[in-house]
Amino acid sequence: MTKLFVGGLRPDVSEMDLAMLIGLYCNIETIKVVRDRVTHKCKGYAFVETLKVDDAQKVISFLNGESFKGNTLTIKISVEEAPKPSKFPKKYIAKKPER
């Protein structure tokens, strides 16, 4: 699967809004609109997963830089970051008791 970052979204955007827009260019596996925990408004970005890299590239070529509900979209392939190492040396991290 290929994960796309979709930025430049309005606070009132819904998953259905994105599905109707992006679904014109590819088959969507998942959509995750990132929302504020208190207000439940979109934080301005979402992640969309497609099965094929070609579909993701098609979405980028057609929609990156285009206007959607008055905002300019930024769409790119999301690169997963490696987990950051712990700040503490291993000798200071508590171990689970053995049974």
Protein Blocks (a to p, Z undefined) as FASTA:
>chain_A
ZZdddehiafkbcfklmmmmmmmmoccfbdcddddfklopaehiacdddfblklmmmmmm
mmgopaeehiacdddddddddddddfbdfklpccdddZZ
